[in-house]
Amino acid sequence: MYTPPPFKSDRAASLAFAEARGFGLACAWDGNKPVASSLPFYLTSTNDGTLRAAFHVARHNPLVKLADGATSWLLAVNGADAYVSPDWYVSPDQVPTWLYQAVHLTGPVRAMSGDELAAQIETLSAKFEERLLPKKPWLSSKMTAGRLEALKKAIVGLEMTVEEVEGSFKLSQHKSETDFAAVAGSLATQADAGAQHIAHLMREARPDVFANQEAFANETNQPERTVP
């Protein structure tokens, strides 16, 4: 992933983002063209600290034949994104751009055993069911045994050994305080949820910019004092 230095995310932040997002695009090369599928996943690690990404696909998905345990795949994880108009900057001579968050996980992928797949289904569903609390979590035990086994036979569990983690969080970090604040303010007024989320991330990334801005506003709004 090409990432200019101001936007480069460290490994810990990149993995935290990927795990929280839990949804990405798994991509492999079949020798002639790219093959890809969008899918949910979760991250885990072995006792020796090796990072893994676990997911599954339909048994007839072309990706299954490419999971040879040796060939490197890409798992691309994207977050919110938003267009930025040049008119939003305070400084002149700006150009249109796009702000976003993205993490790429790269490594070989192998097929799981049946027992591993069963455990993966439970772990993956628990990850996302937890987000729906206080709803009582769904469990595979709610299904009839025959139906559950039939569905398991229709999918293949896959596991990536993550060898490389790359993160790019492009949030106008390289812009001046005035331009940064102006862009974040304009994004916050947009109806698009992605734009609003990017504005929120910008405030989190450089809170000092907005603290200075608010302090200046408070100072200029103070009533004039008269000398007795």
N, C-alpha and C positions, 0 to 999 in steps of 0.2 A: 504494500500500500504506500503510495507516495504521500508523505505528510511533512509539510513545512514545520520547522522547529517550534514556532509559537503554538501550534495546534497539537503537537505530539502528546499523547496521554501515557502516563507511566503504567507499568504492568498491573499493579494493584488496582488502580482506578479503572483500567480497561476490563479486567476480569470482573470487578464488581458491577460494572455496567452490563456486561454480557450476561452474567448470572441473573441480574434483576430483570433484564429484558426477556431472556428465555425463549427467544424466537429468532430464527435466522434463515439464511439461504445456504444450503449445502451444495457445493459445486465440485464436480470432478471432470476429468478429461477421458473420453472413451477412445482416444486415438485419432478421431476425426473432428470431433466437435465437443463443446462443453455440455455437460448434463447437470441439471440443477433441480432442487426441490425445496420449497419453503416448509419449515417444520419447527416444532418446539423441541427444546433440549434442556438439559441441566448439566452443571459442571460438578465434577468430583475429583478426588485424588487418591492415589494408592498410598500404602504405608511409606514408600520411599519418596513421596512427594510428587510423583509423576501426575501431571494434570490430564484429565479425561473429559470429553464431552460426549454425552450419551443421548441417542435419539433413535427413532425407528421410521421405517418407510413401508409402503405396501410391497408385498412379496414380488409383484411383477414390475416394480419400479426399476428402470435401467441402472440405477445407482447400485443395486444389490450386487450385480456382477462385477462392479468396479471396486468393491470393498475387499481388496486382496491383502490388506494389512501392511502393505509396503508403499503403495503409491500415495502421494500427498494430495489431500483434499483441502478446500477452503470452506470455512463456515463464516459467512459474512453476517454480522449482526448490526442492524441499523436502528437508530432511535428517531427522535423528532427531527424535523428539518423545516427550513423556512427561507423564502426568497427575501432578499434585501434590496430595496430600491435605492439608487444613488441619491434620490431627492431627500432621503432621510438623514443624510450626513450634514454636519455643520460645515465641514471642510469642502472646498470646491474640487472639481475634476475627479470625481469618484466614478466607479463603474458598478454595474449590477453584480451581485454575488449571491451565494447560497450558504447558509449556515446549517450545521448538522452534527450529529454524533454517529460514529461508526467504529466497530471493532472487527478485526479479521483474526480468526483462529485458523492455524494451518497445521496439518499433520496427517499421517496415515490412518486409515479407517479399516476396522475388521468387523466381521459379522459376529454377533453374540450367540451363545447357546440358548436353548429353550429356557433353562432355569434363570439365566441372566436376564432374558427378556421379561420374564414374569416379574422379577424384582424391579426392572426398569419401569414397567408400566405403573407399579405401585408408587415408585419414587416420583415419577414425572407427574402423575395425577395429583399426588399430595402437594407438590410444589405449587401448582396453580389453584387447587382447591383451597389452600391456606389463604389465598388472597380474597376469598369470598366469605371468610368468617364475618359474622357468627353463624353462617350457614353450616349445618352439619356436613362434614366432608364426605364426598362420594368415595366409596370403596368398591373394589372389584368383587368383593364378596356379595354385593347386592345383585350380581348377575347369576343366572343359572350356570352351573358348571359346564354344560354342553355348549351353551352360547359363548361363554368366555373362551373356551378352548378353540372353538371355531374361529373366533376373531384373532386369537394368537397365531393360528396357522396362516392367517392372511397377511401377517406383517413379519418383518425381519428387524431385529434389534441391531443397531450399529454403534460402534464406539470409536471415537477419534482419540488418538494419543496426541495431545496438543504440544507441538514442538516450537511454535512461534506465536506470539501474541503482539498484535499491532493495533494501536488505537489512535484515532484522529477526532478530536473534539474541536471543531471550528466554530468559535464563538466570538469572533472579532477581537481576540485578545491583543492583537498588534495595533489596534486603533487607539487614538488619543482618548482621554477621559470624556471630552465633549462629544466626540463622534460615537464612542461606545454607549454613552448614556442616551444619545439621541436615537440610535438604532434600537436599543432595548425598549425605549419608550414607544417608538412607533410599532414595533412588533407586538407589544402588549395590548395595543388598541385594535389589532386585527381580529377578525371573527374566527380565523383558522386556529384550531387547538394546537397545532404544531408550532405556529408562530408564537403563541402565548407561552408554550412550554419553553421554547428557546429563550424568550425574554426572561423567564424565571431562572433558567440556568445561567444567563448572563449576570443577573443580580447576585446569584450565589458565587459566581466565579470572581467577581470584582466588587464586593460590597462597599469597599472604600470609595469607589466612584460615586455611588449613590448617596453615601453618607455625606461626602463633601458637597454634593449637589443639594441635598436637603438642608444641610447646615447653611449654605449660601442663601437658599430660598427663605429660610427662617430669619436670617439676619436682615435681608432686604425687606422683609415684610414687617419688621418691628416698627411700631409707631414712633414718630419723631418725638424726642424729649425737648422740652423747653427749659431754658435756664431761668430759675426763679429770680 
